[in-house]
Amino acid sequence: MNLLFIGSISPGSFILILFSIVAFAFFVFWIITLVDIVRSNFKDPNMKLIWILDLIFTNPIGMIIYWIIAPNQKINNFNQFNHFK
């Protein structure tokens, strides 16, 4: 088995493989963002719907904006697992 098969890949195939890896990473990050939106508790109940619509219609920019702005809009429930109250 030749371990140096990369030398035999044409530049077009390499670009296709690279694009496929980037697209898969983008898809995984999109799913992680969607799950985080659904599981989060926001201060305003309408923000969940707004963030989901933002994620759907402004894919890459919407994900970046969500991870920058949304942490300040979430309710922090640090005491939900504290059983020693």
C-alpha positions, 0 to 999 in steps of 0.5 A: 500500500502506497502511503504517499498517495497524495502525490498522485492526486490532481489539483482539481481533486485536491480542491474538491476534497478540501472543499468537502472537508470545509463544507462538512465542518461548516455543516457540523458547526451549523448543527451545533449552533442550532442545538445550542439555540434550541437548548438555551433559555433566553431572557426574551422568549422570542429570541429563540425564534429570532435566532433560529430564523437568523441561522436559517437565512444568514448561514455563515454570518448568522452563526458568527453573530450568534456566538458573539451576541447570544451569550449576553442574552441567555439566562444563566442557571448556575443553581439548577444543579446545586442540590445543597441549597 
